Amino acid sequence: MSSGTFRVQRKRRNAVIAGVVLLTICGFAFAHHGSAMYVKKAIVLKGATVTKFMWQNPHTLVLFDAKDEKGNVIHWAGEAGSAGAIRLLGWNKYSLRPGDTITVYIWPSKFEGAAGRLEKIVLYDGRTLKDSDREDQGDINRY
């Protein structure tokens, strides 16, 4: 077998390996961003109080307290996009501070208690922080 034939076979093998690796990585990325675990309609929690804002990857987290119909305080966790993604929508690591009063639009988890995917947050001064630049309905992938 000539060295040219061996080189072609090696390039072909490397291309197949690279393709398999790429498809595997893409599959994991798409699986990660599903929306099936959330209720398909956002609920609105008015007068919520931020307890912690975690500017991080892969998802930014907003921890907040909101009262239920009986006046009991419920500790919520809302998940937003990555810090890099929501930065493009106007967020920054100082957008929310403990003690801020906010209105939260959130798609509750079907499985976790007081947790969900954030749609948007309206700040006390009326500014809105969205998690997507589209008007999502909660039943479609956002990314």
N, CA, C and O atoms as a GROMACS GRO file, in nm:
protein
  572
    1MET      N    1   0.085  -0.117   0.000
    1MET     CA    2   0.000   0.000   0.000
    1MET      C    3   0.090   0.124   0.000
    1MET      O    4   0.183   0.133   0.080
    2SER      N    5   0.063   0.218  -0.089
    2SER     CA    6   0.146   0.338  -0.099
    2SER      C    7   0.116   0.434   0.016
    2SER      O    8   0.010   0.426   0.079
    3SER      N    9   0.209   0.524   0.040
    3SER     CA   10   0.189   0.620   0.149
    3SER      C   11   0.075   0.716   0.119
    3SER      O   12   0.010   0.765   0.211
    4GLY      N   13   0.048   0.743  -0.010
    4GLY     CA   14  -0.064   0.829  -0.048
    4GLY      C   15  -0.198   0.767  -0.013
    4GLY      O   16  -0.288   0.836   0.034
    5THR      N   17  -0.211   0.637  -0.037
    5THR     CA   18  -0.336   0.566  -0.004
    5THR      C   19  -0.357   0.564   0.146
    5THR      O   20  -0.468   0.585   0.194
    6PHE      N   21  -0.250   0.538   0.220
    6PHE     CA   22  -0.259   0.535   0.366
    6PHE      C   23  -0.302   0.672   0.420
    6PHE      O   24  -0.383   0.680   0.513
    7ARG      N   25  -0.247   0.777   0.362
    7ARG     CA   26  -0.281   0.912   0.405
    7ARG      C   27  -0.429   0.944   0.380
    7ARG      O   28  -0.494   1.005   0.465
    8VAL      N   29  -0.482   0.903   0.267
    8VAL     CA   30  -0.623   0.925   0.234
    8VAL      C   31  -0.712   0.849   0.332
    8VAL      O   32  -0.812   0.903   0.380
    9GLN      N   33  -0.677   0.724   0.361
    9GLN     CA   34  -0.756   0.645   0.456
    9GLN      C   35  -0.754   0.709   0.595
    9GLN      O   36  -0.857   0.713   0.662
   10ARG      N   37  -0.639   0.758   0.637
   10ARG     CA   38  -0.628   0.821   0.768
   10ARG      C   39  -0.712   0.949   0.774
   10ARG      O   40  -0.778   0.974   0.874
   11LYS      N   41  -0.710   1.028   0.668
   11LYS     CA   42  -0.791   1.150   0.664
   11LYS      C   43  -0.940   1.117   0.668
   11LYS      O   44  -1.018   1.184   0.736
   12ARG      N   45  -0.978   1.013   0.595
   12ARG     CA   46  -1.118   0.972   0.593
   12ARG      C   47  -1.161   0.925   0.732
   12ARG      O   48  -1.269   0.962   0.780
   13ARG      N   49  -1.078   0.846   0.797
   13ARG     CA   50  -1.108   0.798   0.932
   13ARG      C   51  -1.121   0.915   1.030
   13ARG      O   52  -1.213   0.919   1.111
   14ASN      N   53  -1.029   1.009   1.023
   14ASN     CA   54  -1.033   1.126   1.112
   14ASN      C   55  -1.158   1.210   1.088
   14ASN      O   56  -1.216   1.265   1.182
   15ALA      N   57  -1.200   1.222   0.962
   15ALA     CA   58  -1.321   1.297   0.931
   15ALA      C   59  -1.445   1.230   0.989
   15ALA      O   60  -1.534   1.297   1.041
   16VAL      N   61  -1.450   1.097   0.981
   16VAL     CA   62  -1.564   1.023   1.038
   16VAL      C   63  -1.566   1.039   1.190
   16VAL      O   64  -1.673   1.062   1.247
   17ILE      N   65  -1.452   1.028   1.255
   17ILE     CA   66  -1.445   1.045   1.401
   17ILE      C   67  -1.490   1.185   1.440
   17ILE      O   68  -1.567   1.202   1.534
   18ALA      N   69  -1.441   1.286   1.368
   18ALA     CA   70  -1.480   1.425   1.399
   18ALA      C   71  -1.630   1.444   1.380
   18ALA      O   72  -1.694   1.513   1.460
   19GLY      N   73  -1.688   1.385   1.276
   19GLY     CA   74  -1.832   1.395   1.254
   19GLY      C   75  -1.913   1.332   1.365
   19GLY      O   76  -2.013   1.389   1.409
   20VAL      N   77  -1.870   1.215   1.411
   20VAL     CA   78  -1.941   1.147   1.520
   20VAL      C   79  -1.934   1.231   1.648
   20VAL      O   80  -2.034   1.246   1.717
   21VAL      N   81  -1.817   1.285   1.678
   21VAL     CA   82  -1.802   1.369   1.797
   21VAL      C   83  -1.891   1.493   1.787
   21VAL      O   84  -1.958   1.529   1.884
   22LEU      N   85  -1.893   1.557   1.673
   22LEU     CA   86  -1.975   1.677   1.654
   22LEU      C   87  -2.124   1.646   1.670
   22LEU      O   88  -2.195   1.721   1.737
   23LEU      N   89  -2.170   1.538   1.610
   23LEU     CA   90  -2.311   1.502   1.623
   23LEU      C   91  -2.347   1.468   1.767
   23LEU      O   92  -2.457   1.500   1.813
   24THR      N   93  -2.257   1.405   1.838
   24THR     CA   94  -2.282   1.372   1.979
   24THR      C   95  -2.296   1.499   2.062
   24THR      O   96  -2.388   1.511   2.143
   25ILE      N   97  -2.205   1.592   2.042
   25ILE     CA   98  -2.209   1.718   2.118
   25ILE      C   99  -2.337   1.796   2.085
   25ILE      O  100  -2.401   1.848   2.176
   26CYS      N  101  -2.374   1.804   1.958
   26CYS     CA  102  -2.496   1.876   1.919
   26CYS      C  103  -2.620   1.812   1.980
   26CYS      O  104  -2.711   1.882   2.023
   27GLY      N  105  -2.622   1.680   1.986
   27GLY     CA  106  -2.736   1.611   2.046
   27GLY      C  107  -2.752   1.647   2.192
   27GLY      O  108  -2.864   1.670   2.238
   28PHE      N  109  -2.642   1.652   2.266
   28PHE     CA  110  -2.650   1.690   2.407
   28PHE      C  111  -2.696   1.834   2.422
   28PHE      O  112  -2.774   1.864   2.512
   29ALA      N  113  -2.650   1.922   2.336
   29ALA     CA  114  -2.690   2.063   2.346
   29ALA      C  115  -2.839   2.080   2.324
   29ALA      O  116  -2.904   2.153   2.398
   30PHE      N  117  -2.895   2.013   2.224
   30PHE     CA  118  -3.038   2.025   2.199
   30PHE      C  119  -3.119   1.960   2.310
   30PHE      O  120  -3.224   2.012   2.347
   31ALA      N  121  -3.074   1.850   2.363
   31ALA     CA  122  -3.147   1.782   2.471
   31ALA      C  123  -3.150   1.868   2.595
   31ALA      O  124  -3.248   1.865   2.670
   32HIS      N  125  -3.046   1.944   2.619
   32HIS     CA  126  -3.036   2.026   2.740
   32HIS      C  127  -3.140   2.138   2.742
   32HIS      O  128  -3.184   2.178   2.850
   33HIS      N  129  -3.180   2.188   2.627
   33HIS     CA  130  -3.266   2.305   2.624
   33HIS      C  131  -3.412   2.276   2.593
   33HIS      O  132  -3.480   2.358   2.533
   34GLY      N  133  -3.459   2.162   2.633
   34GLY     CA  134  -3.600   2.131   2.614
   34GLY      C  135  -3.688   2.210   2.709
   34GLY      O  136  -3.641   2.262   2.810
   35SER      N  137  -3.816   2.219   2.676
   35SER     CA  138  -3.909   2.293   2.761
   35SER      C  139  -4.023   2.206   2.813
   35SER      O  140  -4.119   2.257   2.870
   36ALA      N  141  -4.012   2.075   2.794
   36ALA     CA  142  -4.121   1.985   2.832
   36ALA      C  143  -4.145   1.979   2.982
   36ALA      O  144  -4.254   1.941   3.026
   37MET      N  145  -4.046   2.016   3.061
   37MET     CA  146  -4.064   2.006   3.206
   37MET      C  147  -4.139   2.124   3.267
   37MET      O  148  -4.163   2.126   3.388
   38TYR      N  149  -4.177   2.222   3.184
   38TYR     CA  150  -4.245   2.339   3.236
   38TYR      C  151  -4.392   2.342   3.194
   38TYR      O  152  -4.428   2.295   3.086
   39VAL      N  153  -4.475   2.398   3.280
   39VAL     CA  154  -4.615   2.421   3.246
   39VAL      C  155  -4.617   2.518   3.127
   39VAL      O  156  -4.532   2.607   3.120
   40LYS      N  157  -4.709   2.502   3.036
   40LYS     CA  158  -4.708   2.578   2.912
   40LYS      C  159  -4.769   2.717   2.923
   40LYS      O  160  -4.791   2.783   2.821
   41LYS      N  161  -4.797   2.761   3.042
   41LYS     CA  162  -4.853   2.895   3.061
   41LYS      C  163  -4.783   2.961   3.180
   41LYS      O  164  -4.773   2.902   3.288
   42ALA      N  165  -4.736   3.082   3.158
   42ALA     CA  166  -4.667   3.153   3.265
   42ALA      C  167  -4.766   3.199   3.372
   42ALA      O  168  -4.881   3.233   3.342
   43ILE      N  169  -4.720   3.198   3.496
   43ILE     CA  170  -4.796   3.259   3.605
   43ILE      C  171  -4.727   3.389   3.642
   43ILE      O  172  -4.609   3.408   3.613
   44VAL      N  173  -4.801   3.478   3.705
   44VAL     CA  174  -4.748   3.609   3.742
   44VAL      C  175  -4.744   3.617   3.894
   44VAL      O  176  -4.844   3.594   3.962
   45LEU      N  177  -4.626   3.649   3.947
   45LEU     CA  178  -4.608   3.664   4.091
   45LEU      C  179  -4.572   3.810   4.118
   45LEU      O  180  -4.459   3.852   4.095
   46LYS      N  181  -4.670   3.886   4.167
   46LYS     CA  182  -4.650   4.029   4.192
   46LYS      C  183  -4.596   4.050   4.333
   46LYS      O  184  -4.625   3.973   4.424
   47GLY      N  185  -4.518   4.155   4.348
   47GLY     CA  186  -4.466   4.191   4.479
   47GLY      C  187  -4.366   4.092   4.536
   47GLY      O  188  -4.353   4.082   4.658
   48ALA      N  189  -4.296   4.020   4.450
   48ALA     CA  190  -4.194   3.925   4.496
   48ALA      C  191  -4.069   4.002   4.541
   48ALA      O  192  -4.045   4.114   4.497
   49THR      N  193  -3.992   3.940   4.629
   49THR     CA  194  -3.871   4.002   4.681
   49THR      C  195  -3.750   3.916   4.647
   49THR      O  196  -3.746   3.797   4.680
   50VAL      N  197  -3.652   3.975   4.580
   50VAL     CA  198  -3.529   3.903   4.544
   50VAL      C  199  -3.454   3.867   4.672
   50VAL      O  200  -3.433   3.952   4.758
   51THR      N  201  -3.413   3.741   4.682
   51THR     CA  202  -3.329   3.699   4.796
   51THR      C  203  -3.185   3.673   4.752
   51THR      O  204  -3.092   3.691   4.830
   52LYS      N  205  -3.167   3.631   4.626
   52LYS     CA  206  -3.032   3.607   4.574
   52LYS      C  207  -3.037   3.607   4.422
   52LYS      O  208  -3.132   3.557   4.362
   53PHE      N  209  -2.933   3.663   4.360
   53PHE     CA  210  -2.920   3.665   4.214
   53PHE      C  211  -2.786   3.603   4.181
   53PHE      O  212  -2.681   3.654   4.219
   54MET      N  213  -2.790   3.493   4.108
   54MET     CA  214  -2.669   3.417   4.078
   54MET      C  215  -2.638   3.429   3.929
   54MET      O  216  -2.694   3.357   3.846
   55TRP      N  217  -2.548   3.520   3.896
   55TRP     CA  218  -2.505   3.548   3.759
   55TRP      C  219  -2.401   3.444   3.722
   55TRP      O  220  -2.284   3.457   3.760
   56GLN      N  221  -2.442   3.340   3.648
   56GLN     CA  222  -2.353   3.226   3.626
   56GLN      C  223  -2.393   3.152   3.499
   56GLN      O  224  -2.497   3.178   3.439
   57ASN      N  225  -2.308   3.060   3.460
   57ASN     CA  226  -2.335   2.968   3.350
   57ASN      C  227  -2.346   2.828   3.406
   57ASN      O  228  -2.280   2.800   3.506
   58PRO      N  229  -2.425   2.739   3.350
   58PRO     CA  230  -2.493   2.754   3.223
   58PRO      C  231  -2.625   2.829   3.233
   58PRO      O  232  -2.679   2.869   3.130
   59HIS      N  233  -2.679   2.850   3.352
   59HIS     CA  234  -2.805   2.924   3.367
   59HIS      C  235  -2.795   3.021   3.484
   59HIS      O  236  -2.744   2.987   3.590
   60THR      N  237  -2.844   3.142   3.462
   60THR     CA  238  -2.852   3.240   3.568
   60THR      C  239  -2.973   3.205   3.655
   60THR      O  240  -3.077   3.164   3.603
   61LEU      N  241  -2.959   3.220   3.786
   61LEU     CA  242  -3.068   3.187   3.878
   61LEU      C  243  -3.112   3.309   3.956
   61LEU      O  244  -3.030   3.390   3.999
   62VAL      N  245  -3.243   3.322   3.973
   62VAL     CA  246  -3.301   3.427   4.056
   62VAL      C  247  -3.378   3.357   4.167
   62VAL      O  248  -3.475   3.285   4.140
   63LEU      N  249  -3.336   3.378   4.290
   63LEU     CA  250  -3.408   3.325   4.405
   63LEU      C  251  -3.491   3.439   4.462
   63LEU      O  252  -3.441   3.550   4.481
   64PHE      N  253  -3.617   3.412   4.490
   64PHE     CA  254  -3.705   3.517   4.538
   64PHE      C  255  -3.816   3.459   4.624
   64PHE      O  256  -3.847   3.340   4.616
   65ASP      N  257  -3.875   3.545   4.704
   65ASP     CA  258  -3.989   3.507   4.788
   65ASP      C  259  -4.114   3.573   4.733
   65ASP      O  260  -4.113   3.689   4.694
   66ALA      N  261  -4.223   3.496   4.730
   66ALA     CA  262  -4.353   3.547   4.688
   66ALA      C  263  -4.459   3.487   4.778
   66ALA      O  264  -4.442   3.376   4.829
   67LYS      N  265  -4.567   3.560   4.799
   67LYS     CA  266  -4.674   3.510   4.885
   67LYS      C  267  -4.778   3.434   4.804
   67LYS      O  268  -4.809   3.471   4.691
   68ASP      N  269  -4.830   3.327   4.864
   68ASP     CA  270  -4.940   3.253   4.800
   68ASP      C  271  -5.072   3.320   4.833
   68ASP      O  272  -5.075   3.426   4.895
   69GLU      N  273  -5.183   3.258   4.791
   69GLU     CA  274  -5.316   3.316   4.811
   69GLU      C  275  -5.350   3.337   4.959
   69GLU      O  276  -5.430   3.424   4.993
   70LYS      N  277  -5.289   3.257   5.046
   70LYS     CA  278  -5.317   3.266   5.190
   70LYS      C  279  -5.220   3.358   5.263
   70LYS      O  280  -5.229   3.374   5.385
   71GLY      N  281  -5.126   3.418   5.190
   71GLY     CA  282  -5.030   3.507   5.252
   71GLY      C  283  -4.904   3.439   5.302
   71GLY      O  284  -4.819   3.504   5.363
   72ASN      N  285  -4.891   3.310   5.278
   72ASN     CA  286  -4.770   3.237   5.319
   72ASN      C  287  -4.656   3.268   5.222
   72ASN      O  288  -4.676   3.275   5.101
   73VAL      N  289  -4.536   3.287   5.276
   73VAL     CA  290  -4.420   3.315   5.193
   73VAL      C  291  -4.368   3.184   5.132
   73VAL      O  292  -4.345   3.086   5.202
   74ILE      N  293  -4.352   3.186   5.001
   74ILE     CA  294  -4.300   3.070   4.927
   74ILE      C  295  -4.164   3.111   4.869
   74ILE      O  296  -4.151   3.217   4.808
   75HIS      N  297  -4.064   3.027   4.889
   75HIS     CA  298  -3.929   3.051   4.838
   75HIS      C  299  -3.919   2.991   4.697
   75HIS      O  300  -3.928   2.869   4.681
   76TRP      N  301  -3.900   3.074   4.598
   76TRP     CA  302  -3.896   3.034   4.458
   76TRP      C  303  -3.753   3.036   4.403
   76TRP      O  304  -3.667   3.107   4.454
   77ALA      N  305  -3.731   2.955   4.299
   77ALA     CA  306  -3.608   2.958   4.221
   77ALA      C  307  -3.647   2.969   4.074
   77ALA      O  308  -3.718   2.883   4.022
   78GLY      N  309  -3.601   3.074   4.008
   78GLY     CA  310  -3.630   3.094   3.866
   78GLY      C  311  -3.502   3.085   3.785
   78GLY      O  312  -3.401   3.146   3.819
   79GLU      N  313  -3.509   3.007   3.678
   79GLU     CA  314  -3.393   2.986   3.592
   79GLU      C  315  -3.406   3.072   3.466
   79GLU      O  316  -3.511   3.075   3.402
   80ALA      N  317  -3.298   3.141   3.433
   80ALA     CA  318  -3.292   3.219   3.309
   80ALA      C  319  -3.183   3.159   3.220
   80ALA      O  320  -3.125   3.056   3.253
   81GLY      N  321  -3.157   3.224   3.109
   81GLY     CA  322  -3.052   3.177   3.019
   81GLY      C  323  -2.914   3.200   3.078
   81GLY      O  324  -2.899   3.243   3.192
   82SER      N  325  -2.813   3.169   2.999
   82SER     CA  326  -2.676   3.189   3.043
   82SER      C  327  -2.647   3.338   3.059
   82SER      O  328  -2.716   3.422   3.002
   83ALA      N  329  -2.546   3.367   3.138
   83ALA     CA  330  -2.508   3.507   3.159
   83ALA      C  331  -2.479   3.576   3.026
   83ALA      O  332  -2.519   3.690   3.004
   84GLY      N  333  -2.409   3.508   2.937
   84GLY     CA  334  -2.377   3.565   2.807
   84GLY      C  335  -2.500   3.592   2.722
   84GLY      O  336  -2.506   3.694   2.652
   85ALA      N  337  -2.597   3.502   2.727
   85ALA     CA  338  -2.718   3.518   2.645
   85ALA      C  339  -2.806   3.631   2.696
   85ALA      O  340  -2.852   3.713   2.617
   86ILE      N  341  -2.828   3.637   2.826
   86ILE     CA  342  -2.919   3.742   2.875
   86ILE      C  343  -2.850   3.878   2.884
   86ILE      O  344  -2.918   3.981   2.891
   87ARG      N  345  -2.717   3.880   2.882
   87ARG     CA  346  -2.646   4.008   2.875
   87ARG      C  347  -2.686   4.081   2.746
   87ARG      O  348  -2.699   4.203   2.744
   88LEU      N  349  -2.705   4.005   2.639
   88LEU     CA  350  -2.746   4.064   2.511
   88LEU      C  351  -2.886   4.123   2.516
   88LEU      O  352  -2.924   4.202   2.429
   89LEU      N  353  -2.963   4.085   2.618
   89LEU     CA  354  -3.100   4.135   2.634
   89LEU      C  355  -3.108   4.247   2.738
   89LEU      O  356  -3.217   4.291   2.774
   90GLY      N  357  -2.992   4.294   2.785
   90GLY     CA  358  -2.990   4.407   2.876
   90GLY      C  359  -2.963   4.375   3.022
   90GLY      O  360  -2.956   4.466   3.104
   91TRP      N  361  -2.949   4.248   3.056
   91TRP     CA  362  -2.918   4.211   3.194
   91TRP      C  363  -2.770   4.235   3.222
   91TRP      O  364  -2.688   4.239   3.129
   92ASN      N  365  -2.736   4.251   3.349
   92ASN     CA  366  -2.596   4.245   3.393
   92ASN      C  367  -2.594   4.190   3.535
   92ASN      O  368  -2.699   4.166   3.594
   93LYS      N  369  -2.475   4.171   3.589
   93LYS     CA  370  -2.467   4.106   3.721
   93LYS      C  371  -2.521   4.194   3.833
   93LYS      O  372  -2.533   4.148   3.947
   94TYR      N  373  -2.555   4.319   3.802
   94TYR     CA  374  -2.613   4.408   3.903
   94TYR      C  375  -2.762   4.436   3.877
   94TYR      O  376  -2.820   4.522   3.943
   95SER      N  377  -2.823   4.366   3.782
   95SER     CA  378  -2.963   4.391   3.746
   95SER      C  379  -3.058   4.369   3.863
   95SER      O  380  -3.157   4.441   3.877
   96LEU      N  381  -3.028   4.272   3.946
   96LEU     CA  382  -3.113   4.240   4.061
   96LEU      C  383  -3.028   4.233   4.187
   96LEU      O  384  -2.915   4.184   4.185
   97ARG      N  385  -3.084   4.284   4.294
   97ARG     CA  386  -3.014   4.280   4.424
   97ARG      C  387  -3.110   4.230   4.530
   97ARG      O  388  -3.231   4.252   4.521
   98PRO      N  389  -3.057   4.162   4.630
   98PRO     CA  390  -3.145   4.118   4.740
   98PRO      C  391  -3.224   4.236   4.795
   98PRO      O  392  -3.170   4.344   4.820
   99GLY      N  393  -3.353   4.213   4.814
   99GLY     CA  394  -3.442   4.317   4.865
   99GLY      C  395  -3.521   4.388   4.757
   99GLY      O  396  -3.621   4.453   4.787
  100ASP      N  397  -3.480   4.376   4.630
  100ASP     CA  398  -3.556   4.438   4.520
  100ASP      C  399  -3.696   4.377   4.513
  100ASP      O  400  -3.714   4.256   4.527
  101THR      N  401  -3.794   4.464   4.489
  101THR     CA  402  -3.932   4.417   4.468
  101THR      C  403  -3.954   4.404   4.318
  101THR      O  404  -3.929   4.498   4.243
  102ILE      N  405  -4.003   4.287   4.276
  102ILE     CA  406  -4.018   4.258   4.134
  102ILE      C  407  -4.152   4.188   4.108
  102ILE      O  408  -4.215   4.135   4.199
  103THR      N  409  -4.192   4.190   3.982
  103THR     CA  410  -4.304   4.107   3.935
  103THR      C  411  -4.242   4.003   3.844
  103THR      O  412  -4.168   4.036   3.751
  104VAL      N  413  -4.273   3.876   3.870
  104VAL     CA  414  -4.209   3.766   3.799
  104VAL      C  415  -4.312   3.694   3.711
  104VAL      O  416  -4.420   3.657   3.758
  105TYR      N  417  -4.277   3.676   3.586
  105TYR     CA  418  -4.355   3.593   3.493
  105TYR      C  419  -4.273   3.465   3.476
  105TYR      O  420  -4.162   3.469   3.423
  106ILE      N  421  -4.328   3.353   3.520
  106ILE     CA  422  -4.250   3.230   3.524
  106ILE      C  423  -4.335   3.111   3.480
  106ILE      O  424  -4.453   3.103   3.511
  107TRP      N  425  -4.272   3.020   3.406
  107TRP     CA  426  -4.336   2.894   3.369
  107TRP      C  427  -4.298   2.793   3.477
  107TRP      O  428  -4.184   2.749   3.482
  108PRO      N  429  -4.391   2.756   3.562
  108PRO     CA  430  -4.359   2.666   3.673
  108PRO      C  431  -4.318   2.527   3.623
  108PRO      O  432  -4.363   2.480   3.519
  109SER      N  433  -4.233   2.466   3.701
  109SER     CA  434  -4.192   2.328   3.672
  109SER      C  435  -4.310   2.234   3.698
  109SER      O  436  -4.389   2.256   3.789
  110LYS      N  437  -4.320   2.131   3.617
  110LYS     CA  438  -4.423   2.029   3.639
  110LYS      C  439  -4.384   1.936   3.753
  110LYS      O  440  -4.468   1.866   3.809
  111PHE      N  441  -4.255   1.936   3.789
  111PHE     CA  442  -4.205   1.836   3.883
  111PHE      C  443  -4.147   1.894   4.012
  111PHE      O  444  -4.155   1.830   4.117
  112GLU      N  445  -4.090   2.011   4.005
  112GLU     CA  446  -4.028   2.074   4.122
  112GLU      C  447  -4.131   2.166   4.186
  112GLU      O  448  -4.214   2.222   4.115
  113GLY      N  449  -4.127   2.184   4.314
  113GLY     CA  450  -4.222   2.271   4.382
  113GLY      C  451  -4.222   2.412   4.328
  113GLY      O  452  -4.279   2.436   4.221
  114ALA      N  453  -4.162   2.504   4.397
  114ALA     CA  454  -4.162   2.646   4.360
  114ALA      C  455  -4.038   2.678   4.276
  114ALA      O  456  -3.946   2.745   4.322
  115ALA      N  457  -4.037   2.628   4.155
  115ALA     CA  458  -3.925   2.650   4.063
  115ALA      C  459  -3.980   2.659   3.922
  115ALA      O  460  -4.089   2.609   3.893
  116GLY      N  461  -3.905   2.724   3.834
  116GLY     CA  462  -3.951   2.734   3.697
  116GLY      C  463  -3.856   2.811   3.609
  116GLY      O  464  -3.749   2.854   3.652
  117ARG      N  465  -3.897   2.828   3.484
  117ARG     CA  466  -3.820   2.900   3.384
  117ARG      C  467  -3.874   3.042   3.374
  117ARG      O  468  -3.994   3.061   3.351
  118LEU      N  469  -3.788   3.140   3.389
  118LEU     CA  470  -3.831   3.280   3.383
  118LEU      C  471  -3.869   3.319   3.240
  118LEU      O  472  -3.800   3.284   3.144
  119GLU      N  473  -3.978   3.390   3.228
  119GLU     CA  474  -4.013   3.452   3.100
  119GLU      C  475  -3.964   3.596   3.101
  119GLU      O  476  -3.896   3.641   3.008
  120LYS      N  477  -3.999   3.667   3.208
  120LYS     CA  478  -3.952   3.804   3.224
  120LYS      C  479  -3.970   3.847   3.368
  120LYS      O  480  -4.046   3.787   3.444
  121ILE      N  481  -3.899   3.953   3.402
  121ILE     CA  482  -3.910   4.016   3.534
  121ILE      C  483  -3.934   4.164   3.511
  121ILE      O  484  -3.864   4.228   3.432
  122VAL      N  485  -4.033   4.219   3.580
  122VAL     CA  486  -4.059   4.362   3.573
  122VAL      C  487  -4.006   4.422   3.703
  122VAL      O  488  -4.046   4.382   3.813
  123LEU      N  489  -3.915   4.518   3.690
  123LEU     CA  490  -3.854   4.583   3.806
  123LEU      C  491  -3.948   4.687   3.865
  123LEU      O  492  -4.046   4.726   3.803
  124TYR      N  493  -3.916   4.731   3.986
  124TYR     CA  494  -3.999   4.829   4.058
  124TYR      C  495  -4.018   4.958   3.980
  124TYR      O  496  -4.119   5.026   3.996
  125ASP      N  497  -3.919   4.993   3.893
  125ASP     CA  498  -3.928   5.118   3.816
  125ASP      C  499  -3.994   5.098   3.680
  125ASP      O  500  -4.000   5.191   3.599
  126GLY      N  501  -4.044   4.977   3.653
  126GLY     CA  502  -4.115   4.950   3.529
  126GLY      C  503  -4.030   4.889   3.418
  126GLY      O  504  -4.085   4.841   3.319
  127ARG      N  505  -3.898   4.889   3.434
  127ARG     CA  506  -3.813   4.826   3.332
  127ARG      C  507  -3.837   4.676   3.331
  127ARG      O  508  -3.868   4.616   3.435
  128THR      N  509  -3.822   4.615   3.214
  128THR     CA  510  -3.846   4.472   3.199
  128THR      C  511  -3.717   4.401   3.158
  128THR      O  512  -3.646   4.445   3.068
  129LEU      N  513  -3.689   4.291   3.226
  129LEU     CA  514  -3.577   4.203   3.191
  129LEU      C  515  -3.637   4.076   3.134
  129LEU      O  516  -3.701   3.998   3.205
  130LYS      N  517  -3.616   4.053   3.004
  130LYS     CA  518  -3.670   3.934   2.939
  130LYS      C  519  -3.564   3.825   2.932
  130LYS      O  520  -3.444   3.852   2.933
  131ASP      N  521  -3.612   3.700   2.926
  131ASP     CA  522  -3.521   3.588   2.911
  131ASP      C  523  -3.502   3.552   2.764
  131ASP      O  524  -3.414   3.472   2.730
  132SER      N  525  -3.583   3.608   2.677
  132SER     CA  526  -3.575   3.579   2.534
  132SER      C  527  -3.620   3.704   2.460
  132SER      O  528  -3.699   3.783   2.511
  133ASP      N  529  -3.569   3.721   2.339
  133ASP     CA  530  -3.613   3.836   2.261
  133ASP      C  531  -3.739   3.805   2.181
  133ASP      O  532  -3.788   3.889   2.105
  134ARG      N  533  -3.791   3.684   2.198
  134ARG     CA  534  -3.917   3.646   2.134
  134ARG      C  535  -4.027   3.644   2.239
  134ARG      O  536  -3.998   3.640   2.359
  135GLU      N  537  -4.150   3.648   2.194
  135GLU     CA  538  -4.263   3.636   2.287
  135GLU      C  539  -4.301   3.489   2.294
  135GLU      O  540  -4.400   3.446   2.234
  136ASP      N  541  -4.222   3.412   2.369
  136ASP     CA  542  -4.243   3.267   2.378
  136ASP      C  543  -4.370   3.231   2.451
  136ASP      O  544  -4.421   3.308   2.532
  137GLN      N  545  -4.419   3.114   2.423
  137GLN     CA  546  -4.540   3.064   2.486
  137GLN      C  547  -4.511   2.955   2.587
  137GLN      O  548  -4.604   2.901   2.647
  138GLY      N  549  -4.385   2.921   2.609
  138GLY     CA  550  -4.351   2.819   2.707
  138GLY      C  551  -4.357   2.678   2.655
  138GLY      O  552  -4.316   2.585   2.724
  139ASP      N  553  -4.408   2.659   2.534
  139ASP     CA  554  -4.419   2.523   2.481
  139ASP      C  555  -4.326   2.499   2.363
  139ASP      O  556  -4.338   2.397   2.294
  140ILE      N  557  -4.235   2.592   2.339
  140ILE     CA  558  -4.140   2.574   2.230
  140ILE      C  559  -4.000   2.593   2.283
  140ILE      O  560  -3.980   2.659   2.386
  141ASN      N  561  -3.903   2.537   2.215
  141ASN     CA  562  -3.765   2.559   2.255
  141ASN      C  563  -3.730   2.705   2.232
  141ASN      O  564  -3.772   2.766   2.134
  142ARG      N  565  -3.653   2.758   2.322
  142ARG     CA  566  -3.619   2.899   2.318
  142ARG      C  567  -3.484   2.922   2.253
  142ARG      O  568  -3.452   3.037   2.222
  143TYR      N  569  -3.405   2.819   2.232
  143TYR     CA  570  -3.268   2.838   2.181
  143TYR      C  571  -3.245   2.752   2.060
  143TYR      O  572  -3.136   2.754   2.003
   0.00000   0.00000   0.00000
